[in-house]
């Protein structure tokens, strides 16, 4: 048997060393890759967390997204509702009342399906709350016709609808959703500038001086809360009524009518149908040119 020479030993040892280096390099490469992937993932996670923190709970990006995915579809249903009520009242239709209300119910169901797919950040509880209120409202509108006597026509049918507990409950949830949205807008306002006199939101009514001390977003929230409390489900935006209140005060009409409290003015304007959809946009620059508003479309143009 031939004995191994020193050279043979050296070659064998070099081969083993080379094999160890290759295996070591392989596992070292895997470790480097894992570390880089983990670092990249952590950077991504940190960026997401930073973005969420910077946006805040009520960043205008969330408010605008909510408008398009939740508020606008609900508003489109509201328009259908008011158009149908007008047709029933004036009897300017050839369909039966039940058929008209079936169209309303179908649209409510369609908008319910659309709104429930909207994804809202959990960090924005008021927006989530508003979405839930709108969904409940639409579900009630879609099913209420089965619980209401719709056999009549004209004023009789309109009275039946207006006195229906189911339809009134549907309106109530709609007003809750609207209130929550305007509250979220006011919270956005607080992220860009101080909003003084927030304690006035808790008052039953306001004097003219107290009202004048509030900015537009605070006035909107106050009136949204009042509309919810009084059950006024109407075909105008909250800011339309706010504009008419300001105009009534500044034109001295409130004084002439002996109205010295904000809620009394609001009640009078609503009852006399003195508020129109679009009033705010038409008169915005008259009183609110310097107000801070998020880029929500209904503050800048009619849909």
C-alpha positions in Angstrom: 0.0 0.0 0.0 1.4 3.3 -1.1 1.9 5.8 1.7 0.6 9.4 1.3 3.2 12.0 0.7 3.4 15.4 2.4 2.1 16.9 -0.8 -0.9 14.6 -0.7 -1.7 15.6 2.9 -1.4 19.3 1.9 -3.7 18.9 -1.1 -6.3 17.1 1.1 -6.2 19.7 3.8 -6.4 22.5 1.3 -9.5 20.8 -0.3 -11.2 20.4 3.1 -10.4 24.1 3.9 -11.8 25.2 0.6 -15.0 23.2 1.2 -15.4 24.7 4.7 -15.0 28.2 3.2 -17.6 27.5 0.5 -20.1 26.2 3.0 -19.4 29.1 5.4 -19.7 31.6 2.6 -23.1 30.1 1.6 -24.5 30.4 5.1 -23.0 33.8 5.5 -24.8 34.9 2.3 -28.1 33.6 3.6 -27.6 35.5 6.8 -26.8 38.7 5.0 -29.9 38.3 2.8 -32.1 37.7 5.8 -30.7 40.7 7.6 -31.2 42.9 4.6 -34.8 41.7 4.1 -35.6 42.2 7.8 -34.1 45.7 7.6 -36.1 46.5 4.5 -39.3 45.2 6.1 -38.6 47.2 9.3 -38.0 50.4 7.2 -41.3 49.8 5.4 -43.1 49.2 8.6 -41.6 52.3 10.1 -42.5 54.3 7.1 -46.1 53.1 7.3 -46.2 53.9 11.0 -44.7 57.3 10.5 -47.1 58.1 7.7 -50.1 57.1 9.9 -48.8 59.2 12.7 -48.2 62.2 10.4 -51.6 61.9 8.8 -53.3 61.8 12.1 -56.8 60.4 12.8 -58.6 63.1 10.7 -56.2 64.1 8.0 -58.0 65.7 5.0 -56.9 62.7 2.9 -59.3 60.6 5.0 -62.0 63.2 5.0 -61.9 63.4 1.2 -61.8 59.7 0.8 -64.8 59.4 3.1 -66.7 62.0 1.1 -66.2 60.0 -2.2 -66.8 56.5 -0.8 -69.4 57.1 1.8 -70.9 60.6 2.1 -71.5 61.2 -1.7 -73.3 57.8 -2.3 -75.5 58.5 0.7 -76.2 62.1 -0.6 -77.1 60.6 -4.0 -79.7 58.4 -2.2 -81.0 61.4 -0.3 -81.6 63.2 -3.6 -83.6 60.3 -4.8 -85.6 60.3 -1.6 -86.5 64.0 -1.8 -87.2 63.8 -5.5 -89.6 60.9 -4.9 -91.3 62.7 -2.0 -91.8 65.8 -4.3 -93.3 63.6 -7.0 -95.7 62.0 -4.5 -96.7 65.3 -3.0 -97.4 67.0 -6.4 -98.6 63.8 -8.0 -96.4 64.5 -11.0 -95.9 60.8 -11.8 -97.7 58.0 -13.6 -96.4 55.2 -11.3 -98.2 53.9 -8.2 -96.9 55.1 -4.8 -95.8 51.6 -4.0 -93.8 51.4 -7.3 -92.1 54.7 -6.5 -91.2 53.6 -3.0 -89.9 50.3 -4.4 -87.4 52.3 -6.5 -86.3 54.2 -3.4 -85.8 50.9 -1.5 -83.8 49.4 -4.4 -81.5 52.4 -4.5 -81.1 52.3 -0.7 -80.0 48.7 -1.0 -77.6 49.5 -3.9 -76.0 52.3 -2.0 -75.7 50.2 1.1 -73.7 47.6 -0.8 -71.5 50.4 -2.2 -70.8 52.1 1.1 -70.1 48.9 3.1 -67.1 48.2 0.9 -65.4 51.4 1.8 -62.3 50.8 4.0 -61.8 53.4 6.7 -58.8 53.7 9.1 -59.5 52.4 12.6 -57.6 55.4 13.8 -60.6 57.6 12.7 -63.4 56.4 14.9 -65.8 59.2 14.0 -65.6 58.3 10.3 -66.1 54.6 11.1 -69.1 55.6 13.3 -70.5 57.8 10.5 -70.2 54.9 8.0 -72.1 52.6 10.4 -74.8 55.2 10.9 -75.3 55.6 7.1 -75.4 51.8 6.6 -78.1 51.4 9.3 -80.0 54.3 7.7 -79.9 52.8 4.2 -80.8 49.3 5.5 -83.9 50.8 7.2 -84.8 52.7 4.1 -84.5 49.6 2.0 -86.8 47.5 4.3 -89.2 50.1 5.6 -91.7 50.0 2.7 -92.7 46.5 3.8 -93.8 47.9 7.2 -95.6 51.0 5.8 -99.0 51.4 4.3 -98.3 52.6 0.7 -101.7 52.0 -0.8 -102.7 55.7 -1.0 -101.5 58.5 -3.2 -100.7 62.2 -3.1 -100.8 63.9 0.3 -102.3 60.7 1.9 -99.3 58.6 0.9 -96.9 61.3 1.8 -98.5 61.5 5.3 -98.2 57.7 5.7 -94.5 57.8 4.8 -93.8 60.8 7.1 -95.5 59.2 10.0 -93.8 55.8 9.5 -91.7 54.9 12.5 -89.4 52.9 10.2 -88.7 55.8 7.8 -88.2 58.2 10.7 -85.7 55.8 12.3 -83.9 55.6 9.0 -83.7 59.5 8.9 -82.4 59.5 12.4 -79.4 57.3 11.6 -78.7 59.5 8.5 -78.6 62.6 10.7 -76.3 60.8 13.1 -73.9 60.0 10.3 -73.9 63.6 9.0 -73.2 64.9 12.5 -70.3 62.5 13.0 -68.7 63.6 9.7 -68.9 67.3 10.6 -67.4 66.5 14.0 -64.5 64.8 12.2 -64.0 67.9 10.0 -63.8 70.1 13.1 -61.2 67.7 14.6 -59.2 68.1 11.3 -59.4 71.9 11.8 -57.8 71.5 15.2 -54.7 69.9 13.6 -54.0 73.0 11.5 -54.9 75.8 13.8 -56.5 76.5 17.3 -60.3 76.3 17.4 -61.5 78.4 20.3 -64.8 78.2 22.1 -65.4 74.5 21.5 -67.3 74.5 24.8 -70.2 76.3 23.0 -71.0 73.0 21.3 -72.6 71.9 24.5 -75.0 74.8 24.8 -78.7 74.3 24.0 -78.8 77.6 22.1 -76.4 80.5 21.4 -76.5 84.3 21.5 -75.4 86.2 18.4 -72.1 87.1 20.1 -71.4 83.4 21.0 -72.3 82.4 17.4 -70.0 85.1 16.0 -67.1 83.8 18.1 -67.2 80.4 16.4 -65.4 79.6 13.1 -67.3 77.9 10.2 -66.3 74.3 11.1 -67.5 74.8 14.6 -70.8 76.4 13.4 -71.3 73.4 11.1 -70.8 70.9 13.8 -73.2 72.8 16.1 -75.9 72.9 13.4 -75.3 69.3 12.4 -76.0 68.4 16.1 -79.1 70.5 16.1 -80.5 68.9 13.0 -79.9 65.5 14.5 -81.6 66.5 17.8 -84.6 68.0 16.1 -84.9 65.3 13.4 -84.8 67.7 10.4 -83.8 65.4 7.5 -83.6 68.0 4.7 -82.4 68.4 1.1 -79.6 70.8 1.8 -76.1 70.7 3.3 -75.4 71.7 6.9 -73.3 74.7 5.7 -76.3 75.9 3.6 -78.3 76.4 6.8 -75.2 78.0 8.5 -74.9 80.5 5.7 -78.6 81.4 5.9 -78.3 81.9 9.7 -75.3 84.2 9.2 -77.1 86.1 6.4 -80.3 86.5 8.5 -78.3 88.0 11.3 -76.1 90.3 9.3 -79.0 91.6 7.1 -80.9 92.5 10.4 -83.7 90.2 9.4 -83.4 88.3 12.6 -83.8 91.5 14.6 -86.9 92.5 12.5 -88.4 89.1 13.2 -87.6 89.4 16.9 -85.3 86.3 16.7 -82.5 86.6 19.2 -81.3 83.0 19.5 -79.5 80.8 16.9 -81.7 77.8 17.3 -84.9 79.9 16.9 -83.4 81.4 13.6 -82.5 77.9 12.4 -86.0 76.6 13.2 -87.7 79.5 11.4 -85.5 79.1 8.4 -86.2 75.3 8.1 -89.9 75.6 8.8 -90.4 78.3 6.2 -88.3 76.4 3.6 -85.9 79.4 3.4 -82.8 77.2 2.9 -81.8 76.0 -0.5 -79.3 73.4 -1.6 -76.3 75.4 -2.8 -76.8 78.5 -0.7 -73.3 78.1 0.9 -71.5 77.9 -2.4 -73.3 80.9 -3.8 -72.5 83.0 -0.8 -69.2 81.4 0.4 -66.9 84.3 -0.4 -69.3 86.8 1.2 -68.5 85.6 4.8 -66.1 82.7 4.7 -63.2 83.6 2.3 -60.6 83.4 5.1 -61.9 80.2 6.8 -59.8 77.1 6.9 -61.6 74.2 5.1 -60.4 70.8 4.1 -60.5 69.9 0.4 -63.8 68.2 0.7 -65.7 68.9 -2.5 -69.0 70.1 -1.0 -67.2 73.1 0.4 -66.1 74.2 -3.1 -68.6 73.0 -5.7 -72.0 71.3 -6.0 -71.8 67.6 -7.0 
